[in-house]
Amino acid sequence: MNGDVGARASRPHRGWHERGYLPHFDAGAVVQTVTFRLADSVPRALFEKAAVVASNDKDRFFLFEKHMDRGLGDCLPSNPEIAEIVRDALAHFDGERYRLLAWAIMPNHVHVLVEQIAGYRLGDILQSWKFSAHAINAARGTTGRIWSPDYFDRFIRDAMHYANAKYYIEPNPVKAKLVAKPEDWHFSSATRQT
């Protein structure tokens, strides 16, 4: 896996910006939650519904999250070989370009609590994780889009927000009824704490 794609040190951070319809925040050493998903995890009809029903980005995220937890799409990371590829992509530049603080690889999406390291843009970090699509396609003998092009991010405002974000991410497999305890899910940071 070529993890150098898109990640260049010492590029200016973008601050608030937009890719498509979601606002993103990119700054120096900031802690953020990020959710990215498989391209087929949310049906097109849900996007159209979200445009009408959700009054803001937070409501839109929770609407998508509810549907993602239903396990829609091919759910490629349900296969341990694919989940390992994603886990390795997350860990590849940990400590060098970012710090992984908490994470969970779900059947059709990934949650990450990450601290950016100044000089590495959030979008570039995401691109290095999504570069796993090449290895996933190779493992499956397929071609084509794996990850949705956009992602949800939210910067952490204080210690309480940090604790809530971590508590949301690591128990997410329990909430989705995949396991009884967070540490039972082999593809999350909760496992390494046991």
Buried (B, 14 or more C-beta within 10 A) or exposed (E): BEBEEBBEEEEEBBEEEEEEEEEBBBBEEBBBBBBBBBBBBBEEEBEEEBEEEBEEBEEBBEBBBEBBBEBBBBBBBBBEEBBBBBBEBBEBBEEEBBBBBBBBBBBBBBBBBBEBBEBBBBBBBBBBBBBBBBBBBEBBEEEEEBBBEBBBBBBBEEEEBBEEBBEBBBBBBBEBEBBEEBBBBBBBBBBEEE
